[in-house]
């Protein structure tokens, strides 16, 4: 690693070659304000707030350095050896202030009604600069909110034209649902052809909302539906929480990213009024039983390979739109969310003498696409009712807890409820990229070899933040070739490799493929607390691996509640009842809804 030295405000710093001036300034403990910059994305240099000044040699006084009249944008300017930078002086501060005032002159003043209030980057910077009045006339190019999808809301009036959402959608996710339309003051961020979001290729992953610095894109809030259900005396209200929620919700209450708050979440949900608190980790274990069995059958008896995991609804939507040629490769197993809801309204409800329409299931997810998933097709009504009634994101649950006046940090640790609450370590790592694959391999190894457990229970080859991870796993002398991809822009590389093999008439190079739409997997989901970076994702990931390591049982097929489910209700993985409740199918979808 080559390092270079430079000065920032007279402080000598050393940074890796290729670093930008924002990164160099942070080494000197200096924060340069930004709006359009995000470490996940290539610098766009669109907002102009991060300007700095370089000191250059004087032409008249040898050995002396003087301020250059040219301002540099720190986000896109590479630090070079010997550079001398000034990050703040009266002129720079005034330039930044003017830029902020211009942005605010085109921005609504309804902060109290905005879902990003208190976490808005524009709001925070304006407060730092003490802006009270804007000297420019207020001009807002008003457009109606786009509420066409069940997952996301676009509020064009709040858009500051930073470009983050388009960069995420196009480059990170390879979806191309958002772009700049128009020029000058008429420029708007919208789907191509200025159609509604529901008519675009949008896969509802929510990465645009997670990266938006303001409240221009946000999750569709459905907390009112949950409050209504909780006050309905005829409903028995059940709730489930996804793996990744337990390492992120605490951030809304001052906890560090990755700190486990599972027991406190269970306690908070009971105090909100839910009758039973279940855990999606349980149905992650069930997913492994169904999906793992499906893989073993295909691998050992000759079926369509590679088998591709199907837990992520944004990836499912992308596949149906962009890669329908892989429909037969997709596992038919539903996601853990849908499995638990189906079991809650059948298995649990029957044991408690309740009809499915008297049971209300709320799902707490790190994902905005889960809001779409619950009505994607008729398989999501496998119990005769809609299996999952409402999906709340991590952010929405945090707001409910605060609205209820619950002191989250003072809550005791409580357990989940029985039947659908216990989980193995394999179930909890579903929340990270590679986790589904690792959980499946743990069980598949044992079911194939009939051994109690694999030689090494941790399959580290599938871990980490590389966009695509490949490995060959030895199962009792048989090689299983696997691939793990996360962040949609990485997925097509893997699919194209398989397409190439099929075109050449050779066996596909992979037997089993895991895909997660979001960077880092569900820990970086579109419904998680905003402002996530790779550092934050890594901390959340570490928290889930800690939960796995602390688990007494670390393989899905050894979960006693899962064993009881099959013994007393489903008979065996892939049974007729399991197929009805826990499986689905896929079909090609149009990229644009109005396309013929």
C-alpha positions in Angstrom: 0.0 0.0 0.0 1.6 3.2 -1.2 1.2 6.2 1.2 1.6 9.9 0.5 2.1 12.9 2.8 0.4 16.3 2.7 -0.8 19.1 4.9 -4.3 19.9 5.9 -4.7 23.3 7.7 -1.0 23.0 8.6 -1.4 19.5 10.0 0.8 16.8 8.5 -1.2 13.8 7.4 -0.4 10.5 5.7 -3.0 8.8 3.5 -3.2 6.0 1.0 -2.4 7.0 -2.5 -5.7 7.6 -4.4 -7.5 9.1 -1.4 -9.6 12.2 -1.9 -9.3 15.4 0.1 -12.3 14.5 2.3 -10.4 11.4 3.5 -7.2 13.4 4.0 -9.0 16.0 6.0 -10.6 13.3 8.3 -7.0 12.2 9.1 -6.5 15.6 10.5 -9.8 15.4 12.5 -11.4 17.9 10.2 -14.9 17.4 8.8 -15.7 19.0 5.5 -19.4 19.4 4.9 -20.9 17.4 2.1 -24.3 16.7 0.6 -23.9 14.8 -2.7 -20.9 12.7 -1.5 -21.4 9.2 -0.1 -18.5 6.7 0.3 -20.5 4.0 -1.5 -20.6 6.0 -4.7 -18.3 7.7 -7.2 -18.0 11.4 -6.3 -20.4 13.4 -8.4 -19.3 16.9 -7.2 -22.8 18.2 -7.8 -23.5 20.2 -4.7 -20.3 22.3 -4.3 -20.4 22.5 -0.5 -17.1 20.6 0.0 -14.9 23.3 -1.6 -11.4 23.8 -0.2 -8.5 25.9 -1.2 -5.0 24.8 -2.1 -1.9 26.7 -1.0 0.5 27.1 -4.0 4.1 28.5 -4.2 4.2 32.3 -4.4 5.5 33.6 -7.7 7.1 36.7 -6.0 8.3 35.3 -2.7 10.3 32.1 -3.0 9.6 29.6 -0.2 6.2 31.1 0.6 2.8 29.5 -0.1 -0.2 31.6 -0.9 -3.9 30.7 -1.3 -4.9 29.8 -4.9 -8.0 31.7 -6.1 -9.3 28.5 -7.5 -11.5 26.4 -5.2 -11.3 22.6 -5.4 -14.2 20.2 -4.6 -12.7 17.9 -2.0 -14.9 14.9 -2.8 -13.5 14.5 -6.3 -10.0 15.9 -5.9 -7.2 13.4 -5.3 -4.7 14.0 -2.6 -1.2 14.2 -4.0 2.3 14.2 -2.4 3.2 17.6 -0.8 -0.2 19.2 -1.2 -1.1 22.0 1.2 -4.9 22.4 1.7 -7.0 24.9 3.6 -10.4 23.6 4.4 -11.9 26.6 6.1 -11.4 30.4 5.8 -14.0 33.2 5.7 -14.4 33.1 1.9 -14.8 29.3 1.9 -17.4 29.5 4.7 -19.3 32.2 2.7 -19.3 30.1 -0.5 -20.7 27.1 1.4 -23.3 29.3 3.1 -24.4 30.7 -0.2 -24.7 27.2 -1.8 -26.8 26.1 1.2 -29.1 29.2 0.9 -29.6 28.5 -2.8 -30.5 24.9 -2.1 -32.9 26.0 0.7 -34.6 28.5 -1.7 -35.8 25.6 -3.7 -36.6 23.3 -0.7 -39.9 23.1 1.3 -39.9 24.3 4.9 -42.0 21.5 6.2 -39.3 19.8 8.3 -41.7 18.8 11.1 -43.7 16.6 8.7 -40.7 15.1 7.0 -39.7 11.5 7.7 -36.1 12.4 7.7 -36.4 15.2 10.3 -33.6 14.9 12.8 -31.6 12.6 10.4 -31.6 14.9 7.4 -28.2 15.9 6.1 -29.4 19.2 4.7 -31.1 20.1 8.0 -28.0 19.2 10.0 -25.7 21.3 7.8 -28.1 24.3 7.8 -28.1 24.1 11.6 -24.3 23.9 11.7 -24.2 27.1 9.6 -26.9 28.8 11.7 -29.0 29.7 8.7 -32.1 31.6 9.8 -33.1 33.5 6.7 -32.6 32.8 3.0 -31.9 35.9 0.9 -33.2 34.4 -2.3 -36.9 34.2 -3.4 -38.6 30.8 -2.7 -39.1 28.9 -6.0 -40.2 25.3 -5.8 -40.9 23.4 -9.0 -43.9 21.6 -7.5 -44.7 18.0 -8.5 -47.1 15.6 -6.9 -45.7 12.8 -4.7 -45.4 9.4 -6.4 -47.0 6.8 -4.2 -47.6 4.2 -6.9 -45.5 1.4 -5.3 -46.3 -0.4 -2.1 -42.8 0.2 -0.9 -41.5 3.7 -1.6 -42.7 7.3 -1.9 -41.0 9.9 -4.1 -41.4 13.5 -3.0 -39.9 15.5 -5.9 -40.3 18.8 -4.1 -37.6 17.8 -1.6 -35.0 16.6 -4.2 -31.8 18.6 -4.0 -30.4 17.1 -7.3 -27.5 15.5 -5.6 -27.7 12.5 -7.9 -27.1 9.8 -5.2 -30.3 7.9 -5.9 -29.6 7.7 -9.7 -26.1 6.6 -9.1 -27.2 3.9 -6.6 -30.0 2.7 -8.9 -27.9 2.6 -12.0 -24.4 1.7 -10.9 -24.8 -0.2 -7.6 -28.1 -1.9 -8.4 -28.1 -2.1 -12.2 -31.8 -1.3 -12.3 -31.9 2.1 -14.1 -35.3 3.1 -12.7 -34.2 6.6 -11.8 -32.5 9.3 -13.8 -32.3 13.1 -14.3 -35.0 14.4 -16.6 -35.1 18.0 -17.9 -32.5 20.8 -17.7 -31.7 23.8 -15.5 -34.3 24.7 -12.9 -36.8 22.2 -14.5 -34.5 19.2 -13.8 -36.2 16.5 -11.8 -35.3 13.0 -10.6 -37.8 10.5 -11.9 -38.2 7.2 -13.6 -37.2 7.1 -17.3 -39.8 8.7 -19.6 -41.2 10.3 -16.5 -43.5 7.4 -15.7 -44.7 6.4 -12.3 -42.3 4.4 -10.2 -44.6 1.3 -10.3 -44.4 1.4 -14.1 -40.6 1.5 -14.1 -38.1 -1.3 -13.7 -37.9 -0.5 -10.0 -37.3 -3.5 -7.8 -38.3 -1.7 -4.6 -34.9 -2.5 -2.9 -35.0 1.0 -1.2 -31.3 1.7 -1.7 -32.3 5.0 -3.2 -34.1 5.9 0.0 -31.2 4.7 2.2 -28.8 6.9 0.3 -31.0 10.0 -0.2 -29.6 12.8 2.1 -33.0 14.4 2.5 -36.7 13.3 2.5 -37.1 13.0 -1.3 -37.4 9.2 -1.3 -38.6 7.3 1.8 -40.4 4.1 2.8 -44.2 4.1 2.6 -45.1 4.5 6.3 -47.7 1.9 7.4 -47.5 2.3 11.2 -51.1 3.5 11.3 -52.2 0.1 10.0 -50.4 -1.6 12.9 -51.8 0.8 15.5 -55.3 0.1 14.1 -54.7 -3.7 14.4 -53.3 -3.3 17.9 -56.5 -1.6 19.1 -58.8 -4.1 17.4 -60.0 -6.3 20.2 -61.1 -9.0 17.7 -57.6 -9.5 16.3 -54.7 -11.5 17.8 -51.7 -9.6 16.9 -48.5 -11.5 16.1 -45.2 -10.0 15.1 -41.9 -11.3 13.7 -38.5 -9.6 13.4 -35.9 -10.3 10.7 -32.2 -11.2 11.5 -30.7 -7.9 10.5 -33.1 -5.8 12.6 -31.5 -6.9 15.9 -28.1 -5.4 14.9 -29.5 -2.1 13.6 -32.6 -0.9 15.5 -30.5 0.1 18.5 -28.8 2.8 16.4 -32.0 4.8 16.6 -31.6 4.9 20.4 -27.9 5.6 20.7 -26.5 2.1 20.4 -23.5 1.4 18.2 -24.0 -0.4 14.9 -23.9 -4.1 15.4 -24.8 -4.1 19.1 -27.3 -6.9 19.6 -30.7 -5.8 21.0 -32.8 -8.9 20.4 -34.2 -9.2 23.9 -35.0 -5.5 24.1 -36.8 -5.7 20.8 -39.0 -8.6 22.0 -39.7 -6.5 25.2 -40.5 -3.4 23.2 -42.9 -5.3 20.9 -44.8 -6.7 23.9 -45.1 -3.2 25.4 -46.5 -1.9 22.1 -49.3 -4.4 22.6 -48.5 -7.5 20.4 -49.9 -10.7 21.8 -47.1 -12.9 20.6 -43.6 -12.1 19.5 -41.9 -14.5 17.0 -38.6 -14.5 15.2 -38.0 -14.7 11.5 -34.8 -16.5 12.4 -37.0 -19.5 13.1 -38.4 -19.6 9.6 -34.9 -19.0 8.2 -34.1 -22.4 9.8 -37.3 -23.7 8.0 -36.1 -22.2 4.8 -32.9 -24.1 5.0 -34.9 -27.3 5.5 -36.9 -26.6 2.4 -34.3 -25.0 0.2 -31.5 -27.3 1.4 -33.6 -30.4 0.6 -34.4 -28.9 -2.8 -30.7 -28.5 -3.5 -29.8 -32.0 -2.3 -32.4 -33.5 -4.6 -31.2 -31.5 -7.6 -27.5 -32.1 -6.8 -27.7 -35.8 -6.1 -30.6 -37.0 -8.4 -30.1 -34.7 -11.4 -32.1 -31.5 -11.4 -31.8 -28.1 -12.9 -28.5 -26.5 -11.6 -27.4 -24.1 -10.4 -30.0 -23.7 -7.7 -30.4 -20.0 -6.9 -31.6 -18.8 -3.5 -34.9 -16.8 -3.4 -35.1 -15.2 0.0 -34.6 -11.6 -1.3 -37.8 -10.1 -2.9 -35.9 -7.3 -4.7 -33.6 -9.9 -6.3 -36.7 -12.0 -7.2 -38.2 -9.0 -8.9 -35.0 -8.2 -10.7 -34.7 -11.8 -11.9 -38.2 -11.9 -13.2 -37.6 -8.6 -15.1 -34.0 -8.9 -16.2 -33.2 -12.7 -16.2 -36.3 -14.7 -16.7 -34.2 -17.4 -18.4 -33.2 -18.4 -14.9 -36.7 -18.9 -13.6 -36.3 -22.7 -13.5 -33.1 -22.3 -11.5 -34.8 -20.4 -8.8 -35.5 -22.2 -5.5 -39.3 -22.4 -5.1 -38.9 -21.8 -1.3 -40.6 -18.6 -0.1 -38.7 -16.1 1.9 -38.4 -16.6 5.7 -40.9 -13.7 6.2 -43.6 -15.4 4.1 -42.9 -18.8 5.7 -43.3 -17.6 9.2 -46.5 -15.7 8.4 -48.0 -18.8 6.7 -47.1 -20.9 9.6 -48.5 -18.4 12.1 -51.8 -18.3 10.4 -52.0 -22.1 10.0 -49.8 -24.1 12.4 -49.9 -21.6 15.3 -53.5 -20.5 14.7 -54.8 -24.1 14.5 -53.1 -25.0 17.8 -54.7 -22.0 19.4 -58.2 -22.5 17.9 -58.1 -19.3 15.8 -59.2 -18.7 12.2 -56.7 -17.1 10.0 -58.8 -13.9 9.6 -58.6 -13.4 13.3 -54.8 -13.4 13.3 -52.9 -10.3 12.3 -49.2 -10.7 11.4 -46.9 -7.7 11.4 -43.4 -8.2 10.0 -40.4 -6.1 11.0 -37.9 -6.1 8.1 -34.7 -4.3 7.1 -36.1 -4.1 3.6 -38.6 -2.0 1.7 -39.1 -4.7 -1.0 -40.8 -6.8 1.7 -43.7 -4.5 1.5 -44.2 -5.4 -2.1 -43.5 -9.1 -1.5 -46.6 -9.7 0.7 -49.0 -9.2 -2.3 -46.7 -10.3 -5.2 -49.0 -13.2 -6.2 -51.6 -15.6 -4.9 -49.0 -17.8 -3.2 -48.8 -15.1 -0.5 -52.3 -16.1 0.5 -51.5 -19.7 1.2 -53.6 -19.8 4.4 -56.7 -18.5 2.7 -56.0 -15.0 4.1 -53.2 -12.7 3.2 -50.3 -14.3 5.1 -48.4 -11.2 6.1 -50.7 -8.3 6.8 -48.2 -5.4 7.2 -44.5 -4.9 6.8 -42.7 -2.2 8.8 -39.1 -1.3 8.2 -36.5 -1.0 11.0 -37.0 2.8 10.7 -40.8 2.6 11.2 -40.5 0.3 14.2 -38.1 2.8 15.8 -40.7 5.6 15.3 -43.4 3.5 16.9 -41.3 2.7 19.9 -40.5 6.4 20.4 -44.2 7.4 19.8 -45.2 5.0 22.5 -42.8 6.6 25.0 -40.9 3.4 25.6 -37.4 3.8 27.1 -35.8 1.3 24.8 -32.4 1.4 26.5 -33.9 0.6 29.9 -35.9 -2.4 28.8 -35.1 -5.9 30.1 -34.0 -8.7 27.9 -37.0 -10.9 27.2 -37.3 -14.2 25.1 -39.4 -14.8 22.0 -42.6 -16.9 22.3 -42.7 -20.6 21.7 -43.5 -22.6 18.5 -42.2 -19.9 16.1 -39.5 -18.2 18.2 -36.4 -20.3 18.7 -33.6 -20.2 16.2 -30.2 -21.6 15.4 -27.0 -19.7 14.7 -27.6 -20.6 11.0 -30.9 -18.8 11.1 -29.4 -15.5 12.4 -26.7 -15.2 9.7 -29.3 -15.0 7.0 -29.0 -11.3 7.5 -25.5 -11.0 5.9 -24.2 -11.7 2.5 -23.1 -15.3 2.3 -25.2 -16.2 5.4 -27.9 -18.2 3.5 -25.2 -20.1 1.7 -23.3 -20.9 4.9 -26.5 -22.0 6.7 -27.5 -24.2 3.8 -24.0 -25.8 3.6 -24.0 -26.6 7.3 -27.2 -28.6 7.0 -26.6 -30.0 3.5 -23.3 -31.4 4.6 -24.9 -33.3 7.4 -27.9 -34.5 5.4 -25.7 -35.8 2.6 -23.0 -37.4 4.7 -25.2 -38.4 7.6 -22.5 -36.9 9.9 -23.4 -35.0 13.0 -21.7 -31.8 11.8 -19.2 -30.6 9.2 -15.5 -30.8 10.0 -15.6 -27.0 10.3 -19.0 -25.4 11.0 -17.9 -22.0 9.7 -17.6 -21.7 5.9 -15.5 -18.6 5.8 -15.0 -18.7 2.1 -18.5 -17.2 1.6 -18.0 -14.3 4.1 -16.8 -10.8 3.5 -17.6 -7.8 1.3 -16.3 -8.9 -2.0 -19.0 -8.4 -4.6 -18.7 -11.9 -5.8 -17.3 -14.8 -3.8 -16.7 -18.2 -5.3 -15.5 -21.4 -3.7 -15.5 -25.2 -4.0 -16.7 -27.0 -0.9 -15.8 -30.6 -0.4 -18.7 -32.7 0.9 -17.4 -36.2 1.6 -15.3 -36.3 -1.5 -17.8 -34.5 -3.7 -17.0 -31.0 -4.9 -19.8 -28.4 -4.6 -19.1 -25.2 -6.6 -20.8 -22.2 -5.1 -21.0 -18.4 -5.8 -22.3 -15.6 -3.5 -23.2 -12.2 -5.0 -24.5 -9.1 -3.3 -25.4 -5.7 -4.7 -27.3 -6.2 -7.9 -24.6 -4.8 -10.2 -22.5 -7.8 -9.3 -25.1 -10.4 -10.0 -25.1 -10.3 -13.8 -21.5 -11.2 -13.9 -22.3 -14.5 -12.2 -25.4 -15.1 -14.4 -23.4 -14.4 -17.6 -20.8 -17.0 -16.6 -23.5 -19.6 -16.3 -25.1 -18.5 -19.6 -21.7 -18.9 -21.2 -21.4 -22.4 -19.9 -24.8 -23.3 -21.1 -24.1 -21.8 -24.5 -21.0 -23.9 -24.8 -22.8 -27.0 -23.8 -20.9 -27.7 -20.6 -22.0 -28.2 -17.0 -22.5 -24.8 -15.3 -19.5 -23.9 -13.2 -21.7 -23.3 -10.1 -24.0 -25.7 -8.4 -25.5 -23.3 -5.8 -25.7 -19.5 -6.0 -26.8 -17.0 -3.3 -27.9 -13.5 -4.2 -28.8 -10.5 -2.0 -29.9 -7.3 -3.7 -28.3 -4.9 -1.1 -24.7 -4.3 -0.4 -23.7 -6.5 2.6 -27.0 -8.3 2.5 -29.9 -7.5 4.7 -27.7 -5.6 7.2 -27.5 -2.9 4.5 -31.1 -3.2 3.5 -33.1 -0.3 2.2 -35.3 -0.1 5.4 -32.4 0.0 7.8 -31.3 3.2 9.6 -29.9 5.6 7.0 -26.3 6.8 6.5 -24.9 3.2 6.3 -21.4 2.8 5.1 -19.2 -0.3 4.7 -17.9 0.4 8.2 -21.5 0.3 9.5 -22.3 -2.8 7.5 -19.2 -4.5 8.8 -20.2 -3.8 12.4 -23.8 -5.1 11.8 -22.4 -8.2 10.2 -20.0 -8.8 13.1 -23.0 -8.6 15.4 -24.9 -11.3 13.6 -21.8 -13.6 13.5 -21.5 -13.0 17.3 -25.2 -14.1 17.7 -24.3 -17.2 15.7 -21.2 -18.0 17.8 -23.2 -17.6 21.0 -25.9 -20.0 19.9 -26.1 -23.4 21.5 -27.4 -24.8 18.3 -25.8 -23.6 15.1 -27.4 -25.7 12.4 -31.0 -25.3 11.2 -32.0 -29.0 11.2 -31.2 -29.3 14.9 -33.6 -26.6 16.0 -36.1 -28.4 18.3 -39.0 -26.2 17.3 -38.3 -26.9 13.6 -38.1 -30.6 14.3 -41.5 -30.4 16.1 -43.0 -28.5 13.2 -42.2 -31.3 10.8 -43.1 -34.1 13.2 -46.4 -32.6 14.2 -47.5 -30.7 11.1 -45.5 -30.7 7.9 -44.3 -34.3 7.9 -41.2 -33.6 5.9 -39.5 -31.0 3.8 -41.2 -30.8 0.4 -44.3 -32.5 1.6 -47.7 -31.6 0.0 -48.5 -29.3 2.9 -45.0 -27.8 2.9 -45.3 -27.2 -0.8 -48.6 -25.4 -0.4 -47.6 -23.2 2.5 -43.9 -22.6 2.0 -43.3 -22.6 -1.8 -44.1 -20.4 -4.7 -43.3 -20.0 -8.4 -42.0 -17.3 -10.8 -42.7 -15.8 -14.2 -41.4 -13.2 -16.5 -42.5 -9.6 -15.7 -42.3 -6.6 -18.0 -39.6 -4.0 -17.3 -42.2 -1.3 -17.9 -45.8 -2.0 -16.9 -47.2 -0.2 -20.0 -44.9 -2.2 -22.4 -46.8 -4.4 -24.8 
